[in-house]
């Protein structure tokens, strides 16, 4: 997550986007989607503790719906620059 912020932070600030938009985009990409990747620790540890196989990943639709919903509604919600 830290590396992702370091890579895109300058681009967001140059475009005039508020810090809140950067935070939400990072959450929806680097944090939430990571749980949808079977070999990622965010998913693998939970599967091991619960005794599940990585085949269960097809039922975890939430990590995929959150970023998709945000992408579809981002312009309609309109983030105000309160910085």
VOGU-882831 format. One record per residue (C-alpha): x, y, z; residue in one letter. Coordinates in steps of 0.1 Angstrom, whole numbers, padded with zeros to 4 digits, always signed. Example, Ala and Ser with C-alpha at 12.3 -4.5 7.8 and 13.67 -1.06 7.14 Angstrom:
BEGIN
+0123-0045+0078A
+0137-0011+0071S
***
This chain:
BEGIN
+0000+0000+0000X
+0028+0024+0009X
+0045+0018-0024X
+0013+0023-0043X
+0007+0057-0026X
+0043+0067-0033X
+0038+0059-0070X
+0005+0077-0076X
+0004+0105-0050X
+0022+0131-0072X
-0002+0124-0101X
-0032+0129-0079X
-0019+0162-0065X
-0009+0175-0099X
-0044+0168-0112X
-0059+0187-0083X
-0076+0157-0068X
-0083+0158-0030X
-0065+0135-0006X
-0098+0118+0001X
-0101+0106-0035X
-0066+0092-0034X
-0074+0074-0001X
-0106+0058-0015X
-0089+0048-0047X
-0060+0031-0028X
-0085+0014-0006X
-0105+0001-0036X
-0074-0011-0054X
-0045-0021-0032X
-0065-0032-0001X
-0099-0046-0011X
-0089-0063-0044X
-0059-0080-0027X
-0083-0102-0008X
-0097-0115-0041X
-0063-0130-0051X
-0061-0166-0038X
-0023-0165-0032X
-0024-0132-0013X
-0019-0134+0024X
-0051-0115+0031X
-0070-0144+0017X
-0046-0174+0023X
-0043-0169+0061X
-0081-0168+0065X
-0086-0199+0043X
-0060-0218+0063X
-0074-0208+0097X
-0109-0218+0086X
-0097-0250+0068X
-0110-0238+0034X
-0094-0243-0001X
-0086-0215-0025X
-0116-0226-0046X
-0138-0206-0022X
-0125-0174-0039X
-0153-0176-0065X
-0178-0169-0037X
-0161-0138-0024X
-0178-0113-0046X
-0175-0083-0022X
-0139-0075-0029X
-0148-0073-0066X
-0181-0054-0062X
-0168-0025-0040X
-0143-0012-0066X
-0167-0018-0094X
-0195+0002-0076X
-0170+0030-0069X
-0159+0031-0105X
-0195+0034-0117X
-0206+0060-0091X
-0174+0081-0086X
-0184+0109-0109X
-0220+0110-0096X
-0211+0112-0060X
-0186+0140-0066X
-0159+0143-0040X
-0156+0179-0028X
-0121+0193-0022X
-0121+0201+0015X
-0084+0203+0020X
***
